[in-house]
Amino acid sequence: MTEIGPGDAALKTAFCDYVPQVFRKADFRRWTDWGEWNDDYRAFSILEDGRAVANASLMRMRLLVEGREVTAFQFGAVGCVPSHRGRGLARAAMEAALESCGDAPVILFANKTVLDFYPRFGFVPERETLFAARHEAMPGGPPAPSLDLAEPAVRAGLAALSSEGLPVTERFGARAYSTIASWYEANKFARPLRRLGDDAWVFASVEGDTLYIDDVFARRPFDLRAEIPRLIDRPITSIQFGFTPERWWPGAEPAGEDTEAYLFVRGLTLPREPHRFPAMAHT
Ligand SMILES: CC(C)(COP(=O)(O)OP(=O)(O)OC[C@H]1O[C@@H](n2cnc3c(N)ncnc32)[C@H](O)[C@@H]1OP(=O)(O)O)[C@@H](O)C(=O)NCCC(=O)NCCS
């Protein structure tokens, strides 16, 4: 069992080589090259001849639960290469990672093949909710320029907004997760990052006649409704949110369960009100 942090290039390479063997579409190389692997991210890997064969990673999180900040961990990249499954290796990696969390709460977003795996480690499933609003709008005003997280200055700007700015939701969210958001961009999974102003950046794009707003990074409140025309290139009739929009769109309604979230928690009580943990903060 080897604990891998940001400082060891050879071990980081072993971890990066492991990931695509288990997760078809995920890659950590570009994200690592961007220098986004910091002290908050640690991988607990089982190495065989220098090759990582099983792993459980954790990201230290500044969670927010009903406005209260809680130091917690989020698990990710849990797996075992196909040739080594069924030998207790993922269990060993999970146990090592959990031990390093002590009594701190742990959350994770799973997938439908492992719904009976995490309860073996004390995790319980929790429901996540989708939020949407009816809203008709036409394009207007100067389109919000797109920002490229491949540029170090943009990454630094997002890090500052994420740690110093307003959390997108306080019901069940987090602060300072720009290195998670950048992972999505490094893998080309993120919606475009659009700049509404110096201190107001949003991940958003239009599909059909719906504007999807995945996250809002802002230093202070602003009128998101007034900025919608700058985020769209065709008329829209609705908006979907990647987070609980109690702050940014109080009139939004729960729009059913997020059936693809597969949230599990350990040692944490979530709000009774419906919530959606920010999409860009999932590891
Ligand atoms: C799920 C996975 C991590 C299991 O790895 P593994 O090394 O074969 O697991 P282990 O041998 O350590 O099994 C540990 C325990 O979990 C059980 N288990 C294994 N896979 C399971 C699954 N998919 N669902 C439920 N239980 C499972 C084992 O029976 C074992 O039980 P026991 O310790 O009580 O005897 C592996 O199949 C994998 O990498 N899957 C693809 C990646 C993935 O989806 N990861 C989860 C991301 S959220």
PDBQT file of the ligand as one rigid body, heavy atoms in Angstrom, charges set to zero:
ROOT
HETATM    1  C1  LIG A 301     -15.878  -2.694  -7.395  1.00  0.00    +0.000 C 
HETATM    2  C2  LIG A 301     -14.388  -3.010  -7.416  1.00  0.00    +0.000 C 
HETATM    3  C3  LIG A 301     -13.619  -1.804  -6.891  1.00  0.00    +0.000 C 
HETATM    4  C4  LIG A 301     -14.113  -4.200  -6.502  1.00  0.00    +0.000 C 
HETATM    5  O1  LIG A 301     -12.716  -4.465  -6.494  1.00  0.00    +0.000 OA
HETATM    6  P1  LIG A 301     -12.145  -5.841  -5.900  1.00  0.00    +0.000 P 
HETATM    7  O2  LIG A 301     -10.699  -5.680  -5.657  1.00  0.00    +0.000 OA
HETATM    8  O3  LIG A 301     -12.594  -6.957  -6.750  1.00  0.00    +0.000 OA
HETATM    9  O4  LIG A 301     -12.932  -5.886  -4.506  1.00  0.00    +0.000 OA
HETATM   10  P2  LIG A 301     -12.499  -6.750  -3.233  1.00  0.00    +0.000 P 
HETATM   11  O5  LIG A 301     -12.008  -8.082  -3.702  1.00  0.00    +0.000 OA
HETATM   12  O6  LIG A 301     -11.605  -5.933  -2.392  1.00  0.00    +0.000 OA
HETATM   13  O7  LIG A 301     -13.912  -6.892  -2.536  1.00  0.00    +0.000 OA
HETATM   14  C5  LIG A 301     -14.205  -6.318  -1.272  1.00  0.00    +0.000 C 
HETATM   15  C6  LIG A 301     -15.586  -6.758  -0.869  1.00  0.00    +0.000 C 
HETATM   16  O8  LIG A 301     -16.558  -6.156  -1.735  1.00  0.00    +0.000 OA
HETATM   17  C7  LIG A 301     -17.330  -7.156  -2.391  1.00  0.00    +0.000 C 
HETATM   18  N1  LIG A 301     -17.541  -6.648  -3.738  1.00  0.00    +0.000 N 
HETATM   19  C8  LIG A 301     -16.658  -6.596  -4.735  1.00  0.00    +0.000 A 
HETATM   20  N2  LIG A 301     -17.207  -5.994  -5.809  1.00  0.00    +0.000 NA
HETATM   21  C9  LIG A 301     -18.459  -5.691  -5.477  1.00  0.00    +0.000 A 
HETATM   22  C10 LIG A 301     -19.530  -5.046  -6.151  1.00  0.00    +0.000 A 
HETATM   23  N3  LIG A 301     -19.420  -4.598  -7.420  1.00  0.00    +0.000 N 
HETATM   24  N4  LIG A 301     -20.687  -4.888  -5.507  1.00  0.00    +0.000 NA
HETATM   25  C11 LIG A 301     -20.837  -5.321  -4.229  1.00  0.00    +0.000 A 
HETATM   26  N5  LIG A 301     -19.852  -5.922  -3.531  1.00  0.00    +0.000 NA
HETATM   27  C12 LIG A 301     -18.684  -6.102  -4.152  1.00  0.00    +0.000 A 
HETATM   28  C13 LIG A 301     -16.493  -8.407  -2.335  1.00  0.00    +0.000 C 
HETATM   29  O9  LIG A 301     -17.317  -9.553  -2.371  1.00  0.00    +0.000 OA
HETATM   30  C14 LIG A 301     -15.782  -8.252  -1.019  1.00  0.00    +0.000 C 
HETATM   31  O10 LIG A 301     -16.626  -8.597   0.051  1.00  0.00    +0.000 OA
HETATM   32  P3  LIG A 301     -16.002  -9.135   1.468  1.00  0.00    +0.000 P 
HETATM   33  O11 LIG A 301     -14.794  -8.309   1.768  1.00  0.00    +0.000 OA
HETATM   34  O12 LIG A 301     -17.100  -8.955   2.423  1.00  0.00    +0.000 OA
HETATM   35  O13 LIG A 301     -15.643 -10.552   1.178  1.00  0.00    +0.000 OA
HETATM   36  C15 LIG A 301     -13.914  -3.372  -8.849  1.00  0.00    +0.000 C 
HETATM   37  O14 LIG A 301     -14.803  -4.335  -9.385  1.00  0.00    +0.000 OA
HETATM   38  C16 LIG A 301     -13.807  -2.244  -9.825  1.00  0.00    +0.000 C 
HETATM   39  O15 LIG A 301     -12.754  -1.653  -9.981  1.00  0.00    +0.000 OA
HETATM   40  N6  LIG A 301     -14.898  -1.925 -10.535  1.00  0.00    +0.000 N 
HETATM   41  C17 LIG A 301     -14.893  -0.921 -11.596  1.00  0.00    +0.000 C 
HETATM   42  C18 LIG A 301     -14.609   0.469 -11.094  1.00  0.00    +0.000 C 
HETATM   43  C19 LIG A 301     -15.729   1.053 -10.280  1.00  0.00    +0.000 C 
HETATM   44  O16 LIG A 301     -16.880   1.051 -10.679  1.00  0.00    +0.000 OA
HETATM   45  N7  LIG A 301     -15.344   1.609  -9.125  1.00  0.00    +0.000 N 
HETATM   46  C20 LIG A 301     -16.257   2.286  -8.266  1.00  0.00    +0.000 C 
HETATM   47  C21 LIG A 301     -16.240   3.724  -8.593  1.00  0.00    +0.000 C 
HETATM   48  S1  LIG A 301     -17.422   4.607  -7.628  1.00  0.00    +0.000 SA
ENDROOT
TORSDOF 0
